[in-house]
Amino acid sequence: MFTPKYPPQDTAPAPAPTAPTVYSPVPYVPAHTPVPPAPSGNRPAVQLTAGSTLALVAGGGAVVLVVGAVLVSMLLAVAITAASVAVCAVVVRSILKENKA
């Protein structure tokens, strides 16, 4: 009952031996690519207009509000969990105290 049962032997013929492949190194010759010219420095990279500044400020304010809401909700979840654990501890303590008396 506990002796292992092995599958039947494979009946496929053994593969024919193959000749070893010969390694022939090829020298590396890097391709010559021209270097692109540097960008012109006669204008600033970022141009801030009144509208784009207002959009950046509004976007930053939205990010701050979202991150604040997430952090406050996490703090509230921790506070609720701590309060429920404290209530459970008081209940268990009172049950154990009644059993001793």
Secondary structure as GFF3:
##gff-version 3
##sequence-region A 1 101
A	DSSP	alpha_helix	50	100	.	.	.	ID=ss1
###
